[in-house]
Amino acid sequence: MTTTVKPRKSRRTAVVVVVLLLVLGGIAYYVYLAIPEQRTAFLVDTSESKVAVGEIASSVGSAARNAGDRDAVSLRRFGGNCGAADNTAELVSSGTGRGAQVASAARTLSSAGMATLESGVLATIDDFSGFYPFRGLRRNRIVVVTSHGTDGCARDQSAVMKAIRERVAAAGLTLEFRFVGFHVPDEQRDELQALAGATGAPEPRFVRSPEELNVALRELVIPDFGLAKPVQLPSEPEPTPTEKAKEHDFVVALMTGWSVTVTGAPVECATTTGATPHQCRFRLAEGEHVSLVAKISGPDPNPMRAQNNPNYRPNNTPFWYGCDEGPRSRTCTVTMNRERLAKARATSGNAPSTSMVACVTTQDPAAAALAMTCAGVTGAPPPPIPTVTYADGSVGDG
């Protein structure tokens, strides 16, 4: 059977399409970079108490400045008149590279009013409920730093816990709560412990000195901070152990628009149709390799195209970038070899790229911008302009 080729569009139209795809790919790439690794919201008690709010502010600022380059931080306070709209306020919205901004805003805090703990926690949950600022890929955490264990405006503390649980459930969020009590009165500690339990958080960390507060907050922002492995002193000399191969972070980016599941990675790696571009992270030792397989399923992420053209046939065949096989391959093997490590950070065109990413996408025209992003992130040449294959076997520009 002879395949017919529909007449191509004019050269001008083709140029416009290429430019549009480049623009969309660039936008998608920078959106991808804007999604933080983890997002931490500091909620600080500024209600009237015997504790100098400046001590809390200094520790919060120090922790925020120590956040990672890809970690987003924000600052909100609570404390004021019961029922007043300003008894909680966001001082710094969430974003990466805002540690210094959080520290500067924290230095302006002053104490006043009642401990409006419920208002502060509910408002912080709402800060996470929108599409933007982006939520963290690995963790979304609210760190409550308080000198009180109860809400000063609520007679029934159990109602406060119920309202917080319901707000989290209604927002459909996966949030981690951490509570740090600074000079919390002994008679209020049980209530703060109950609130932590109601949010699924560990036991609150109760501290009484600025030094202890510094350590507690840094451990929450930098998970490995202060952790030391126990040292075992052998009774007899032991042979020198073989040096363990160094491990490196690696990312698998899922940019298909379709529902996709990747097997072969040491962590669960999947996303659903129409979801925000997703990534999963793991560590590979030098010399180690994995073989990745992508399975694409689910409904067409662009159903309107099929509705507008009954003969349209989507192309959801997976293609990989950043793999050992080449810049655009059907299979994907990742080996943590010297060549990959040597170009861990590079430049593709005018945008940064990395050899520490494998990206899966499709050749479907609806995902053309995502394919451009995959190529840009991994430093591969731009993919060809996709074509539409119709039910009669003919092809045309996407």
Secondary structure, 3 states (H helix, E strand, C coil): CCCCECCCCCHHHHHHHHHHHHHHHHHHHHHHHHCCCEEEEEEEECCCCCCCHHHHHHHHHHHHHCCCCCCEEEEEEECECCCCCCCEEEEEEEEECCHHHHHHHHCCCCCCCECCHHHHHHHHHHHHHCCCCCCCCCEEEEEEEECCCCCCCCCCHHHHHHHHHHHHHHHCCCCEEEEEEECCCHHHHHHHHHHHHHCCCCCCEEECCHHHHHHHHHHHHCCCCCCCCCCCCCCCCCCCCCCCCCEEEEEEEECCCCEEEEECCCCCEEECCCCCCEEEEEEEECCCEEEEEEEEECCCCCHHHHHHCCCEECCCCEEEECECCECCECCEEEECCHHHHHCCEEEECCEEEECCEEEEEECCHHHHHHHHHHHHHHCCCCCCCCEEEECCCCEEEC
